[in-house]
Amino acid sequence: MGYKVQNGQLVINEEEAEVVRKIFEWRDGGATLMSIVEELNDCGYHTRKGNKFVISTVQSIVNNRKTYEGWYRYGKDGEWVQGQHEPILKDGE
């Protein structure tokens, strides 16, 4: 969620990125996963497949914060390295 693959590169999908930013804004403000799910659904947001949000979807997004900050796992040891994709979450977000 938040990116699309274009010419083999991750490119920000701005409509989805808005949702990702809101999720982290609410989570960083102390919101529970359930309250985030309720807020997203109440605001009319949908997943990429057009479904309502569920806890597991939001949890997956929250658990991938480093990817949204521009990092990715590399190699057999899964070391975090700076990615070539533009981060959805900038420093301080």
C-alpha positions in Angstrom: 0.0 0.0 0.0 1.4 3.4 -0.9 3.6 2.3 -3.8 3.1 0.9 -7.3 5.8 -0.8 -9.4 6.6 1.2 -12.5 9.5 0.2 -14.8 10.8 -2.1 -12.1 10.9 0.7 -9.5 8.7 1.5 -6.5 6.8 4.8 -7.2 4.6 6.5 -4.8 0.9 6.1 -5.4 -0.2 9.5 -3.9 -3.8 8.4 -3.1 -2.6 5.4 -1.1 0.3 7.4 0.4 -2.2 9.8 1.9 -3.8 6.8 3.8 -0.3 5.6 4.9 0.6 9.0 6.3 -2.7 9.2 8.2 -2.2 5.7 9.7 1.3 6.7 11.0 0.0 10.1 12.2 -2.8 8.5 14.2 -0.5 5.7 15.5 2.2 8.1 16.5 -0.5 10.1 18.3 -1.3 7.0 20.4 -4.2 5.6 18.5 -4.9 1.8 18.7 -5.0 -0.3 15.6 -8.7 -0.8 16.1 -9.4 2.9 16.4 -7.3 3.5 13.2 -9.4 0.9 11.3 -12.6 2.5 12.5 -11.4 6.0 11.5 -10.3 4.8 8.0 -13.6 3.0 7.4 -15.6 5.9 8.8 -13.8 8.3 6.4 -14.6 6.1 3.5 -11.1 4.9 2.7 -10.6 1.5 1.1 -7.8 -0.9 0.5 -6.3 -1.3 -2.9 -8.8 -4.1 -3.7 -11.7 -1.9 -2.6 -12.3 -3.6 0.7 -12.8 -2.0 4.1 -9.7 -1.9 6.3 -9.1 -4.6 9.0 -6.6 -4.7 11.8 -4.2 -7.1 10.0 -3.9 -4.6 7.0 -3.2 -1.7 9.3 -0.8 -3.7 11.4 1.1 -4.8 8.2 1.5 -1.1 7.2 2.6 -0.1 10.7 5.1 -3.0 10.8 6.7 -1.8 7.6 7.5 1.7 8.8 11.2 1.5 7.6 10.1 0.7 4.1 7.9 3.8 4.1 10.9 5.8 5.4 12.9 4.7 2.3 14.7 1.6 3.5 14.5 -2.0 2.4 15.9 -5.4 3.5 18.9 -6.6 1.5 20.7 -9.9 1.4 20.4 -13.2 3.2 20.8 -11.5 6.6 18.0 -9.0 5.9 20.2 -6.0 6.6 18.3 -2.6 6.3 19.8 -0.4 3.5 18.8 2.9 2.0 16.4 2.2 -0.9 16.2 3.9 -4.2 12.5 4.5 -3.8 11.2 7.8 -2.5 10.1 7.6 1.1 6.4 8.3 1.9 7.3 9.2 5.4 9.9 12.0 5.5 12.2 12.7 8.5 10.2 13.8 11.5 6.9 12.3 10.2 
